[in-house]
Amino acid sequence: MVKRSQNFRINWTRHVRQRAAERGIELKQIYEVLLNPIETVFDREQVNYKSYGMPSNPLTKEQPYLMIVHSKFNTVITVITAMWKDKGGLRQHGFSKI
């Protein structure tokens, strides 16, 4: 499925749809983070981007942050996966604005 946003298109992979369902993540929560991330970092090893934010209605209070792994090519974003994280988990993935 492709969703068009203000200045970019979002491609949802089958993997992210499956993982989101397993992890209690709604696609609109992923969309919220993509539109307004707290921080985005580039992962040189995996050659993709990671963004995180605090969407409305997190699954638990212990892991309120949603991390999105995605690629971005010009105006197209392909969302690869999404997962709930706490501050320690975000630091392990290279985020510093926690």
N, CA and C of each residue as an Amber inpcrd file, in Angstrom:
protein
   294
   0.8400000  -1.1840000   0.0000000   0.0000000   0.0000000   0.0000000
   0.8770000   1.2350000   0.0000000   0.5010000   2.2230000  -0.7670000
   1.2260000   3.4810000  -0.8320000   0.3080000   4.5600000  -0.3010000
   0.8340000   5.3790000   0.5880000   0.0650000   6.4940000   1.1170000
   0.7940000   7.7750000   0.7850000   0.1020000   8.7270000   0.2060000
   0.7140000   9.9960000  -0.1520000   0.5260000  10.9770000   0.9920000
   1.6170000  11.6270000   1.3700000   1.5950000  12.6300000   2.4260000
   1.8090000  13.9930000   1.7910000   2.1820000  14.9670000   2.6120000
   2.3710000  16.3230000   2.1280000   3.3950000  16.3960000   1.0000000
   4.6150000  15.9250000   1.2240000   5.6740000  16.0320000   0.2340000
   6.3350000  14.6980000  -0.0920000   5.7600000  13.6110000   0.3440000
   6.3690000  12.3140000   0.0810000   5.3090000  11.2250000   0.0510000
   5.6990000  10.0780000  -0.4990000   4.8490000   8.8900000  -0.5140000
   5.4130000   7.8800000   0.4670000   4.5320000   7.0940000   1.0630000
   4.9560000   6.0620000   2.0020000   4.5750000   4.7020000   1.4310000
   5.5650000   3.8270000   1.3040000   5.3330000   2.4300000   0.9290000
   5.3900000   1.5960000   2.2010000   4.3590000   0.8170000   2.4550000
   4.3050000  -0.0560000   3.6270000   4.6720000  -1.4700000   3.1780000
   5.7490000  -2.0200000   3.7120000   6.1250000  -3.3830000   3.3610000
   5.2270000  -4.3800000   4.0950000   5.1730000  -5.5760000   3.5870000
   4.4140000  -6.6360000   4.2500000   5.0050000  -6.8970000   5.6440000
   6.3370000  -6.8130000   5.7270000   7.0200000  -7.0530000   7.0040000
   6.5380000  -6.0700000   8.0740000   6.4960000  -4.7900000   7.7490000
   6.0730000  -3.8160000   8.7600000   4.6140000  -4.0260000   9.1450000
   3.7930000  -4.4040000   8.2130000   2.3890000  -4.6590000   8.5450000
   2.2690000  -5.8400000   9.5190000   3.0430000  -6.9070000   9.2710000
   3.0090000  -8.0760000  10.1480000   3.5490000  -7.7300000  11.5320000
   4.7040000  -7.0760000  11.5850000   5.3150000  -6.7450000  12.8760000
   4.4600000  -5.7550000  13.6540000   3.8880000  -4.7890000  12.9640000
   3.0320000  -3.8180000  13.6480000   1.8560000  -4.5290000  14.3040000
   1.2320000  -5.4450000  13.5980000   0.0980000  -6.1850000  14.1660000
   0.5430000  -7.0060000  15.3730000   1.7000000  -7.6680000  15.2750000
   2.2170000  -8.4770000  16.3870000   2.5710000  -7.6240000  17.5960000
   3.0110000  -6.3970000  17.3580000   3.5190000  -5.5340000  18.4370000
   2.5100000  -4.4930000  18.9090000   1.2950000  -4.5650000  18.4620000
   0.2700000  -3.6270000  18.9040000   0.5120000  -2.2080000  18.4280000
   1.0240000  -2.0700000  17.2110000   1.3120000  -0.7570000  16.6310000
   0.3150000  -0.4980000  15.5120000  -0.2960000   0.6650000  15.5530000
  -1.2190000   1.0490000  14.4860000  -0.4440000   1.7890000  13.4030000
  -0.8340000   1.6130000  12.1470000  -0.1430000   2.2930000  11.0550000
  -0.2150000   3.8140000  11.2120000  -1.2950000   4.3220000  11.8030000
  -1.3850000   5.7710000  11.9990000  -0.3400000   6.2570000  13.0170000
   0.0650000   5.3950000  13.9620000   1.1230000   5.7690000  14.8960000
   2.4620000   5.8730000  14.1660000   2.7170000   4.9520000  13.2470000
   3.9420000   5.0130000  12.4410000   3.9280000   6.2940000  11.6120000
   2.8090000   6.5770000  11.0330000   2.6440000   7.7880000  10.2220000
   2.9260000   9.0390000  11.0550000   2.4230000   9.0790000  12.2940000
   2.6700000  10.2140000  13.1970000   4.1730000  10.4350000  13.4020000
   4.9010000   9.3440000  13.6450000   6.3440000   9.4500000  13.8860000
   7.0730000   9.9020000  12.6260000   6.6720000   9.3890000  11.4750000
   7.3190000   9.7970000  10.2320000   7.1020000  11.2790000   9.9330000
   5.9300000  11.7870000  10.2660000   5.6380000  13.2040000  10.0220000
   6.3330000  14.1260000  11.0100000   6.5460000  13.6300000  12.2340000
   7.0900000  14.4870000  13.2810000   8.0340000  13.7000000  14.1880000
   9.1790000  13.2390000  13.6620000  10.1040000  12.4670000  14.5070000
  10.8380000  13.3620000  15.5050000  11.1840000  12.7930000  16.6430000
  12.0320000  13.5040000  17.5970000  13.4540000  13.5420000  17.0650000
  13.8790000  12.4150000  16.4760000  15.2330000  12.3330000  15.9180000
  15.2530000  11.2710000  14.8170000  16.0820000  11.5060000  13.8220000
  16.3220000  10.5330000  12.7560000  17.8190000  10.3670000  12.6030000
  18.2770000   9.1150000  12.5410000  19.7030000   8.8370000  12.3550000
  19.8720000   7.9140000  11.1530000  21.0430000   7.9890000  10.5350000
  21.3630000   7.1120000   9.4080000  22.2120000   5.9610000   9.9100000
  21.8250000   4.7430000   9.6130000  22.5560000   3.5410000  10.0110000
  23.4250000   3.1360000   8.8320000  24.7340000   3.3940000   8.9520000
  25.6590000   3.1020000   7.8460000  25.7940000   1.6090000   7.5770000
  25.7210000   0.7940000   8.6150000  25.8470000  -0.6590000   8.4370000
  24.6730000  -1.2360000   7.6530000  23.4760000  -0.8520000   8.0280000
  22.2720000  -1.3910000   7.3880000  21.8230000  -0.5550000   6.1790000
  22.4380000   0.6160000   6.0250000  22.1210000   1.5510000   4.9350000
  20.6240000   1.8750000   4.9270000  20.1400000   2.3210000   6.1000000
  18.7640000   2.7740000   6.2030000  18.6890000   3.8430000   7.2870000
  17.5230000   4.3680000   7.4820000  17.2970000   5.3990000   8.4890000
  16.4850000   4.8140000   9.6370000  16.6700000   5.4150000  10.8100000
  15.8760000   5.0700000  11.9750000  15.3480000   6.3740000  12.5520000
  14.0700000   6.4080000  12.8160000  13.4370000   7.5810000  13.4140000
  12.6550000   7.1180000  14.6280000  12.5310000   8.0070000  15.6090000
  11.6770000   7.6630000  16.7440000  10.8680000   8.8690000  17.1620000
   9.7880000   8.5680000  17.8390000   8.9080000   9.6070000  18.3480000
   8.0040000   9.0190000  19.4150000   7.1130000   9.8600000  19.9020000
   6.1480000   9.4420000  20.9220000   4.7490000   9.5840000  20.3360000
   4.2400000   8.5330000  19.7390000   2.8910000   8.6180000  19.1710000
   1.8340000   8.5940000  20.2720000   0.6360000   8.9620000  19.8920000
  -0.4540000   8.8890000  20.8620000  -0.7550000   7.4310000  21.1840000
  -1.1660000   7.1820000  22.3930000  -1.5610000   5.8450000  22.8730000
  -0.4890000   4.7740000  22.7080000   0.6900000   4.9400000  23.3600000
   1.6960000   3.8780000  23.2810000   1.1750000   2.5970000  23.9190000
   1.7510000   1.4760000  23.5110000   1.2970000   0.1770000  24.0100000
   1.4720000   0.0760000  25.5260000   2.6540000   0.4890000  26.0320000
   2.8930000   0.4510000  27.4800000   3.5860000   1.7290000  27.9110000
   3.5080000   2.0280000  29.1890000   4.2150000   3.1940000  29.7340000
   5.7080000   2.9240000  29.8490000   6.0910000   1.6510000  29.9280000
   7.5050000   1.2940000  30.0630000   8.2590000   1.4780000  28.7480000
   7.5750000   1.3410000  27.6350000   8.1940000   1.5200000  26.3190000
   7.3160000   2.4710000  25.4930000   7.3950000   3.7690000  25.7990000
   6.4930000   4.7210000  25.1460000   6.9670000   5.2310000  23.7850000
   8.1960000   4.8880000  23.3920000   8.7510000   5.4220000  22.1480000
   8.5780000   4.4230000  21.0100000   8.2570000   4.9380000  19.8510000
   8.0980000   4.0990000  18.6760000   9.2620000   4.3660000  17.7320000
  10.0250000   3.3150000  17.4240000  11.1500000   3.4410000  16.5060000
  10.7450000   2.8400000  15.1670000  11.0180000   3.5830000  14.1210000
  10.6820000   3.1770000  12.7600000  11.9760000   3.0010000  11.9820000
  12.1270000   1.8890000  11.2710000  13.2640000   1.6740000  10.3820000
  12.7230000   1.8540000   8.9730000  13.3870000   2.7330000   8.2200000
  12.8670000   3.0590000   6.8940000  13.9920000   3.4550000   5.9550000
  13.6830000   3.4450000   4.6770000  14.5990000   3.9730000   3.6690000
  13.9380000   5.2110000   3.0880000  14.7450000   6.0740000   2.5410000
  14.1720000   7.2800000   1.9420000  14.9350000   7.5850000   0.6710000
  14.2200000   7.6520000  -0.3940000  14.7980000   8.0100000  -1.6740000
  13.9780000   9.1540000  -2.2370000  14.5420000  10.3350000  -2.1920000
  13.8680000  11.5450000  -2.6650000  12.5350000  11.7290000  -1.9620000
  11.4410000  11.4880000  -2.6590000  10.1300000  11.7410000  -2.0520000
   9.3750000  10.4640000  -1.7070000  10.0680000   9.3130000  -1.7060000
   9.4240000   8.0360000  -1.3750000  10.0850000   7.4390000  -0.1340000
   9.2750000   7.1170000   0.8590000   9.7690000   6.4680000   2.0770000
   9.2090000   5.0530000   2.1060000  10.0890000   4.0660000   2.2530000
   9.6530000   2.6870000   2.4240000   9.8470000   2.3140000   3.8850000
   8.7610000   2.0100000   4.5640000   8.8110000   1.6460000   5.9790000
   9.1110000   0.1570000   6.0620000  10.2110000  -0.1740000   6.7440000
  10.6880000  -1.5600000   6.8130000  10.1400000  -2.2840000   8.0370000
  10.2540000  -1.6430000   9.1980000   9.7250000  -2.2540000  10.4180000
   9.4930000  -1.1690000  11.4710000   8.8340000  -1.5470000  12.5510000
   8.5430000  -0.6300000  13.6560000   8.5330000  -1.4260000  14.9490000
   8.9780000  -0.7800000  16.0280000   9.0070000  -1.4550000  17.3230000
   8.9650000  -0.4440000  18.4640000   8.4100000  -0.8730000  19.5790000
   8.3810000  -0.0530000  20.7860000   9.7400000  -0.1290000  21.4680000
  10.1980000   0.9980000  22.0270000  11.4960000   1.0490000  22.7080000
  11.3930000   1.9170000  23.9470000  12.3160000   1.6630000  24.8800000
  12.4900000   2.5680000  26.0150000  13.7360000   3.4100000  25.7290000
  14.1030000   4.2860000  26.6510000  15.2590000   5.1700000  26.4270000
  16.5470000   4.3880000  26.1930000  16.7690000   3.3330000  26.9740000
  17.9770000   2.5270000  26.8150000  18.0420000   1.8700000  25.4480000
  16.9210000   1.3680000  24.9850000  16.8710000   0.7510000  23.6630000
  17.1580000   1.7430000  22.5510000  16.6800000   2.9630000  22.7270000
  16.9500000   3.9960000  21.7200000  18.4330000   4.3510000  21.6890000
  19.0520000   4.4460000  22.8550000  20.4900000   4.7570000  22.9030000
  21.3090000   3.6830000  22.1910000  20.9190000   2.4260000  22.3320000
  21.6210000   1.3230000  21.6670000  21.5540000   1.4440000  20.1490000
  20.5450000   2.1110000  19.6430000  20.3910000   2.2860000  18.1980000
  20.9870000   3.5930000  17.7020000  21.6890000   4.3330000  18.5750000
  22.4130000   5.5270000  18.1490000  21.7070000   6.8510000  18.3140000
  20.5640000   6.8720000  18.9850000  19.8630000   8.1370000  19.1960000
  20.4710000   8.8910000  20.3680000  20.5220000  10.1940000  20.2560000
  21.1370000  11.0020000  21.3160000  20.1910000  12.0240000  21.9430000
  19.0770000  12.3260000  21.3350000  18.1570000  13.3450000  21.8310000
  17.1070000  12.7470000  22.7470000  17.5610000  12.0070000  23.7410000
  16.6170000  11.3220000  24.6460000  16.5780000  12.0570000  25.9740000
